């Protein structure tokens, strides 16, 4: 079963920033859409995937999730 969740992201400045995060998410099997203007990423993932996997992808792209 898929679930959708939105995360606040710090540090995105342009469309390239959003594409980096989306690419890292995709590498982990997570479908995500970023908006650098809103500083968010909305992800759709399987129940088996966790918040930690999303955080790992965001950090790997060079950004961080606002807690």
C-alpha positions as CSV (number, residue, x, y, z in Angstrom):
1,X,0.0,0.0,0.0
2,X,1.3,3.5,-0.9
3,X,1.4,6.4,1.4
4,X,2.0,10.1,0.7
5,X,3.9,12.5,3.0
6,X,5.2,16.0,2.7
7,X,8.5,17.1,4.2
8,X,9.9,20.7,4.7
9,X,13.4,21.0,3.2
10,X,16.0,23.6,4.1
11,X,18.5,24.9,1.5
12,X,16.8,24.5,-1.9
13,X,17.5,27.5,-4.1
14,X,16.6,26.4,-7.6
15,X,15.1,23.8,-9.9
16,X,18.4,21.9,-10.0
17,X,18.3,21.6,-6.2
18,X,14.9,20.0,-6.5
19,X,16.1,17.6,-9.3
20,X,19.0,16.4,-7.1
21,X,16.6,15.4,-4.3
22,X,14.2,13.8,-6.7
23,X,17.0,11.8,-8.2
24,X,18.2,10.6,-4.8
25,X,14.7,9.5,-3.9
26,X,14.3,7.7,-7.2
27,X,17.5,5.8,-6.6
28,X,15.9,4.5,-3.4
29,X,12.6,3.5,-5.1
30,X,10.7,6.5,-3.8
31,X,8.6,8.7,-6.1
32,X,9.0,12.4,-5.0
33,X,8.1,15.8,-6.3
34,X,10.0,18.8,-5.0
35,X,9.1,22.5,-5.0
36,X,12.0,24.7,-4.3
37,X,9.7,27.7,-4.1
38,X,7.7,26.1,-1.3
39,X,10.8,24.4,0.2
40,X,8.9,21.0,0.2
41,X,9.2,17.5,-1.1
42,X,6.1,15.3,-1.4
43,X,6.8,11.6,-1.5
44,X,4.8,8.6,-2.4
45,X,6.2,5.4,-1.1
46,X,5.4,1.9,0.0
47,X,4.6,1.2,3.6
48,X,7.8,-0.7,3.9
49,X,9.9,2.5,3.3
50,X,10.5,4.7,6.2
51,X,11.1,8.3,7.0
52,X,14.7,7.4,7.6
53,X,15.1,6.4,3.9
54,X,13.7,9.8,2.8
55,X,16.0,11.6,5.2
56,X,19.0,9.6,3.9
57,X,18.1,10.6,0.3
58,X,17.7,14.3,1.2
59,X,21.0,14.4,3.1
60,X,22.8,12.6,0.2
61,X,21.6,15.3,-2.1
62,X,23.2,17.9,0.3
63,X,20.1,19.2,2.0
64,X,18.2,18.6,5.2
65,X,14.6,18.0,6.4
66,X,13.3,20.7,8.7
67,X,12.3,19.0,12.0
